Amino acid sequence: MERNMKARSEKHRKDRKKHGRPLKKSPRALKKRRRALKSNTAGFF
């Protein structure tokens, strides 16, 4: 069960990378985030 959960989270992390959403907070990401917060808060988190 635990191994399965870890695998699932691992896949999720890969999916996020695939969609080009940076995991680390770089200045470029923060700018995008700020712009996204104005339009739709829920969509970003």
PDB file of N, CA, C and O in Angstrom:
ATOM      1  N   MET A   1       0.834  -1.212   0.000  1.00  0.00           N
ATOM      2  CA  MET A   1       0.000   0.000   0.000  1.00  0.00           C
ATOM      3  C   MET A   1       0.870   1.265   0.000  1.00  0.00           C
ATOM      4  O   MET A   1       0.666   2.179  -0.798  1.00  0.00           O
ATOM      5  N   GLU A   2       1.834   1.288   0.908  1.00  0.00           N
ATOM      6  CA  GLU A   2       2.699   2.474   0.990  1.00  0.00           C
ATOM      7  C   GLU A   2       3.475   2.682  -0.307  1.00  0.00           C
ATOM      8  O   GLU A   2       3.607   3.803  -0.799  1.00  0.00           O
ATOM      9  N   ARG A   3       3.991   1.562  -0.857  1.00  0.00           N
ATOM     10  CA  ARG A   3       4.762   1.674  -2.092  1.00  0.00           C
ATOM     11  C   ARG A   3       3.895   2.221  -3.220  1.00  0.00           C
ATOM     12  O   ARG A   3       4.348   3.007  -4.052  1.00  0.00           O
ATOM     13  N   ASN A   4       2.632   1.782  -3.226  1.00  0.00           N
ATOM     14  CA  ASN A   4       1.718   2.235  -4.266  1.00  0.00           C
ATOM     15  C   ASN A   4       1.490   3.743  -4.163  1.00  0.00           C
ATOM     16  O   ASN A   4       1.460   4.448  -5.172  1.00  0.00           O
ATOM     17  N   MET A   5       1.331   4.220  -2.940  1.00  0.00           N
ATOM     18  CA  MET A   5       1.094   5.653  -2.730  1.00  0.00           C
ATOM     19  C   MET A   5       2.303   6.460  -3.201  1.00  0.00           C
ATOM     20  O   MET A   5       2.154   7.505  -3.834  1.00  0.00           O
ATOM     21  N   LYS A   6       3.487   5.970  -2.890  1.00  0.00           N
ATOM     22  CA  LYS A   6       4.696   6.685  -3.289  1.00  0.00           C
ATOM     23  C   LYS A   6       4.802   6.743  -4.810  1.00  0.00           C
ATOM     24  O   LYS A   6       5.156   7.774  -5.383  1.00  0.00           O
ATOM     25  N   ALA A   7       4.490   5.620  -5.451  1.00  0.00           N
ATOM     26  CA  ALA A   7       4.549   5.562  -6.910  1.00  0.00           C
ATOM     27  C   ALA A   7       3.578   6.566  -7.517  1.00  0.00           C
ATOM     28  O   ALA A   7       3.878   7.219  -8.516  1.00  0.00           O
ATOM     29  N   ARG A   8       2.422   6.674  -6.903  1.00  0.00           N
ATOM     30  CA  ARG A   8       1.408   7.587  -7.431  1.00  0.00           C
ATOM     31  C   ARG A   8       1.880   9.034  -7.321  1.00  0.00           C
ATOM     32  O   ARG A   8       1.730   9.815  -8.260  1.00  0.00           O
ATOM     33  N   SER A   9       2.450   9.386  -6.172  1.00  0.00           N
ATOM     34  CA  SER A   9       2.936  10.761  -5.995  1.00  0.00           C
ATOM     35  C   SER A   9       4.096  11.039  -6.951  1.00  0.00           C
ATOM     36  O   SER A   9       4.260  12.152  -7.450  1.00  0.00           O
ATOM     37  N   GLU A  10       4.890  10.003  -7.192  1.00  0.00           N
ATOM     38  CA  GLU A  10       6.013  10.141  -8.119  1.00  0.00           C
ATOM     39  C   GLU A  10       5.503  10.454  -9.520  1.00  0.00           C
ATOM     40  O   GLU A  10       6.049  11.309 -10.218  1.00  0.00           O
ATOM     41  N   LYS A  11       4.454   9.752  -9.918  1.00  0.00           N
ATOM     42  CA  LYS A  11       3.860   9.979 -11.237  1.00  0.00           C
ATOM     43  C   LYS A  11       3.307  11.400 -11.310  1.00  0.00           C
ATOM     44  O   LYS A  11       3.446  12.084 -12.324  1.00  0.00           O
ATOM     45  N   HIS A  12       2.685  11.826 -10.231  1.00  0.00           N
ATOM     46  CA  HIS A  12       2.098  13.162 -10.202  1.00  0.00           C
ATOM     47  C   HIS A  12       3.179  14.223 -10.399  1.00  0.00           C
ATOM     48  O   HIS A  12       2.991  15.201 -11.122  1.00  0.00           O
ATOM     49  N   ARG A  13       4.321  13.999  -9.733  1.00  0.00           N
ATOM     50  CA  ARG A  13       5.416  14.962  -9.851  1.00  0.00           C
ATOM     51  C   ARG A  13       5.905  15.028 -11.297  1.00  0.00           C
ATOM     52  O   ARG A  13       6.193  16.106 -11.818  1.00  0.00           O
ATOM     53  N   LYS A  14       5.994  13.857 -11.939  1.00  0.00           N
ATOM     54  CA  LYS A  14       6.433  13.823 -13.330  1.00  0.00           C
ATOM     55  C   LYS A  14       5.440  14.545 -14.225  1.00  0.00           C
ATOM     56  O   LYS A  14       5.828  15.257 -15.150  1.00  0.00           O
ATOM     57  N   ASP A  15       4.157  14.357 -13.945  1.00  0.00           N
ATOM     58  CA  ASP A  15       3.129  15.017 -14.749  1.00  0.00           C
ATOM     59  C   ASP A  15       3.277  16.531 -14.652  1.00  0.00           C
ATOM     60  O   ASP A  15       3.155  17.245 -15.648  1.00  0.00           O
ATOM     61  N   ARG A  16       3.540  17.008 -13.444  1.00  0.00           N
ATOM     62  CA  ARG A  16       3.683  18.459 -13.265  1.00  0.00           C
ATOM     63  C   ARG A  16       4.873  18.979 -14.062  1.00  0.00           C
ATOM     64  O   ARG A  16       4.812  20.057 -14.653  1.00  0.00           O
ATOM     65  N   LYS A  17       5.954  18.208 -14.073  1.00  0.00           N
ATOM     66  CA  LYS A  17       7.122  18.613 -14.852  1.00  0.00           C
ATOM     67  C   LYS A  17       6.777  18.644 -16.331  1.00  0.00           C
ATOM     68  O   LYS A  17       7.189  19.544 -17.063  1.00  0.00           O
ATOM     69  N   LYS A  18       6.009  17.638 -16.760  1.00  0.00           N
ATOM     70  CA  LYS A  18       5.662  17.506 -18.170  1.00  0.00           C
ATOM     71  C   LYS A  18       4.877  18.722 -18.646  1.00  0.00           C
ATOM     72  O   LYS A  18       5.039  19.174 -19.779  1.00  0.00           O
ATOM     73  N   HIS A  19       4.028  19.244 -17.772  1.00  0.00           N
ATOM     74  CA  HIS A  19       3.205  20.389 -18.153  1.00  0.00           C
ATOM     75  C   HIS A  19       3.946  21.710 -18.001  1.00  0.00           C
ATOM     76  O   HIS A  19       3.367  22.782 -18.174  1.00  0.00           O
ATOM     77  N   GLY A  20       5.237  21.621 -17.676  1.00  0.00           N
ATOM     78  CA  GLY A  20       6.059  22.818 -17.649  1.00  0.00           C
ATOM     79  C   GLY A  20       5.783  23.732 -16.472  1.00  0.00           C
ATOM     80  O   GLY A  20       6.022  24.937 -16.546  1.00  0.00           O
ATOM     81  N   ARG A  21       5.281  23.162 -15.386  1.00  0.00           N
ATOM     82  CA  ARG A  21       5.048  23.982 -14.201  1.00  0.00           C
ATOM     83  C   ARG A  21       6.231  23.786 -13.262  1.00  0.00           C
ATOM     84  O   ARG A  21       6.378  22.702 -12.697  1.00  0.00           O
ATOM     85  N   PRO A  22       7.067  24.783 -13.077  1.00  0.00           N
ATOM     86  CA  PRO A  22       8.286  24.603 -12.302  1.00  0.00           C
ATOM     87  C   PRO A  22       7.999  24.288 -10.837  1.00  0.00           C
ATOM     88  O   PRO A  22       7.120  24.896 -10.226  1.00  0.00           O
ATOM     89  N   LEU A  23       8.736  23.347 -10.281  1.00  0.00           N
ATOM     90  CA  LEU A  23       8.533  22.968  -8.891  1.00  0.00           C
ATOM     91  C   LEU A  23       9.286  23.922  -7.970  1.00  0.00           C
ATOM     92  O   LEU A  23       8.801  24.285  -6.898  1.00  0.00           O
ATOM     93  N   LYS A  24      10.477  24.320  -8.406  1.00  0.00           N
ATOM     94  CA  LYS A  24      11.253  25.260  -7.598  1.00  0.00           C
ATOM     95  C   LYS A  24      10.820  26.681  -7.920  1.00  0.00           C
ATOM     96  O   LYS A  24      10.432  26.987  -9.047  1.00  0.00           O
ATOM     97  N   LYS A  25      10.891  27.542  -6.911  1.00  0.00           N
ATOM     98  CA  LYS A  25      10.446  28.924  -7.122  1.00  0.00           C
ATOM     99  C   LYS A  25      11.567  29.754  -7.738  1.00  0.00           C
ATOM    100  O   LYS A  25      12.447  30.255  -7.039  1.00  0.00           O
ATOM    101  N   SER A  26      11.516  29.884  -9.032  1.00  0.00           N
ATOM    102  CA  SER A  26      12.441  30.779  -9.719  1.00  0.00           C
ATOM    103  C   SER A  26      11.717  32.104  -9.938  1.00  0.00           C
ATOM    104  O   SER A  26      10.486  32.137  -9.940  1.00  0.00           O
ATOM    105  N   PRO A  27      12.458  33.193 -10.123  1.00  0.00           N
ATOM    106  CA  PRO A  27      11.811  34.497 -10.317  1.00  0.00           C
ATOM    107  C   PRO A  27      10.799  34.485 -11.457  1.00  0.00           C
ATOM    108  O   PRO A  27       9.764  35.150 -11.402  1.00  0.00           O
ATOM    109  N   ARG A  28      11.131  33.697 -12.509  1.00  0.00           N
ATOM    110  CA  ARG A  28      10.217  33.628 -13.639  1.00  0.00           C
ATOM    111  C   ARG A  28       8.901  32.967 -13.219  1.00  0.00           C
ATOM    112  O   ARG A  28       7.822  33.364 -13.659  1.00  0.00           O
ATOM    113  N   ALA A  29       9.015  31.951 -12.360  1.00  0.00           N
ATOM    114  CA  ALA A  29       7.825  31.231 -11.905  1.00  0.00           C
ATOM    115  C   ALA A  29       6.971  32.133 -11.022  1.00  0.00           C
ATOM    116  O   ALA A  29       5.742  32.107 -11.087  1.00  0.00           O
ATOM    117  N   LEU A  30       7.643  32.930 -10.198  1.00  0.00           N
ATOM    118  CA  LEU A  30       6.906  33.817  -9.303  1.00  0.00           C
ATOM    119  C   LEU A  30       6.097  34.836 -10.092  1.00  0.00           C
ATOM    120  O   LEU A  30       4.968  35.164  -9.727  1.00  0.00           O
ATOM    121  N   LYS A  31       6.676  35.328 -11.161  1.00  0.00           N
ATOM    122  CA  LYS A  31       5.947  36.277 -12.009  1.00  0.00           C
ATOM    123  C   LYS A  31       4.701  35.631 -12.584  1.00  0.00           C
ATOM    124  O   LYS A  31       3.614  36.206 -12.552  1.00  0.00           O
ATOM    125  N   LYS A  32       4.877  34.416 -13.115  1.00  0.00           N
ATOM    126  CA  LYS A  32       3.741  33.682 -13.683  1.00  0.00           C
ATOM    127  C   LYS A  32       2.680  33.469 -12.618  1.00  0.00           C
ATOM    128  O   LYS A  32       1.483  33.611 -12.865  1.00  0.00           O
ATOM    129  N   ARG A  33       3.157  33.120 -11.410  1.00  0.00           N
ATOM    130  CA  ARG A  33       2.236  32.819 -10.319  1.00  0.00           C
ATOM    131  C   ARG A  33       1.424  34.061  -9.958  1.00  0.00           C
ATOM    132  O   ARG A  33       0.215  33.985  -9.741  1.00  0.00           O
ATOM    133  N   ARG A  34       2.110  35.206  -9.896  1.00  0.00           N
ATOM    134  CA  ARG A  34       1.428  36.437  -9.538  1.00  0.00           C
ATOM    135  C   ARG A  34       0.348  36.766 -10.562  1.00  0.00           C
ATOM    136  O   ARG A  34      -0.754  37.190 -10.215  1.00  0.00           O
ATOM    137  N   ARG A  35       0.696  36.557 -11.842  1.00  0.00           N
ATOM    138  CA  ARG A  35      -0.266  36.830 -12.898  1.00  0.00           C
ATOM    139  C   ARG A  35      -1.444  35.855 -12.815  1.00  0.00           C
ATOM    140  O   ARG A  35      -2.590  36.227 -13.068  1.00  0.00           O
ATOM    141  N   ALA A  36      -1.145  34.610 -12.458  1.00  0.00           N
ATOM    142  CA  ALA A  36      -2.191  33.595 -12.363  1.00  0.00           C
ATOM    143  C   ALA A  36      -3.107  33.875 -11.175  1.00  0.00           C
ATOM    144  O   ALA A  36      -4.308  33.613 -11.235  1.00  0.00           O
ATOM    145  N   LEU A  37      -2.535  34.405 -10.099  1.00  0.00           N
ATOM    146  CA  LEU A  37      -3.329  34.687  -8.906  1.00  0.00           C
ATOM    147  C   LEU A  37      -4.414  35.712  -9.207  1.00  0.00           C
ATOM    148  O   LEU A  37      -5.522  35.630  -8.677  1.00  0.00           O
ATOM    149  N   LYS A  38      -4.090  36.670 -10.053  1.00  0.00           N
ATOM    150  CA  LYS A  38      -5.082  37.688 -10.406  1.00  0.00           C
ATOM    151  C   LYS A  38      -6.275  37.066 -11.125  1.00  0.00           C
ATOM    152  O   LYS A  38      -7.428  37.360 -10.810  1.00  0.00           O
ATOM    153  N   SER A  39      -5.979  36.198 -12.099  1.00  0.00           N
ATOM    154  CA  SER A  39      -7.052  35.649 -12.927  1.00  0.00           C
ATOM    155  C   SER A  39      -7.815  34.533 -12.213  1.00  0.00           C
ATOM    156  O   SER A  39      -9.022  34.639 -12.001  1.00  0.00           O
ATOM    157  N   ASN A  40      -7.107  33.463 -11.843  1.00  0.00           N
ATOM    158  CA  ASN A  40      -7.814  32.385 -11.142  1.00  0.00           C
ATOM    159  C   ASN A  40      -6.918  31.748 -10.090  1.00  0.00           C
ATOM    160  O   ASN A  40      -5.912  31.115 -10.409  1.00  0.00           O
ATOM    161  N   THR A  41      -7.298  31.926  -8.843  1.00  0.00           N
ATOM    162  CA  THR A  41      -6.486  31.435  -7.736  1.00  0.00           C
ATOM    163  C   THR A  41      -6.526  29.911  -7.680  1.00  0.00           C
ATOM    164  O   THR A  41      -5.489  29.267  -7.527  1.00  0.00           O
ATOM    165  N   ALA A  42      -7.709  29.340  -7.803  1.00  0.00           N
ATOM    166  CA  ALA A  42      -7.880  27.899  -7.621  1.00  0.00           C
ATOM    167  C   ALA A  42      -7.135  27.111  -8.692  1.00  0.00           C
ATOM    168  O   ALA A  42      -6.609  26.033  -8.418  1.00  0.00           O
ATOM    169  N   GLY A  43      -7.089  27.641  -9.899  1.00  0.00           N
ATOM    170  CA  GLY A  43      -6.488  26.915 -11.011  1.00  0.00           C
ATOM    171  C   GLY A  43      -5.003  26.680 -10.846  1.00  0.00           C
ATOM    172  O   GLY A  43      -4.451  25.770 -11.466  1.00  0.00           O
ATOM    173  N   PHE A  44      -4.344  27.478 -10.026  1.00  0.00           N
ATOM    174  CA  PHE A  44      -2.888  27.359  -9.952  1.00  0.00           C
ATOM    175  C   PHE A  44      -2.415  26.379  -8.888  1.00  0.00           C
ATOM    176  O   PHE A  44      -1.391  25.718  -9.064  1.00  0.00           O
ATOM    177  N   PHE A  45      -3.144  26.282  -7.797  1.00  0.00           N
ATOM    178  CA  PHE A  45      -2.706  25.421  -6.696  1.00  0.00           C
ATOM    179  C   PHE A  45      -3.211  24.027  -6.887  1.00  0.00           C
ATOM    180  O   PHE A  45      -2.945  23.155  -6.060  1.00  0.00           O
TER     181      PHE A  45
END
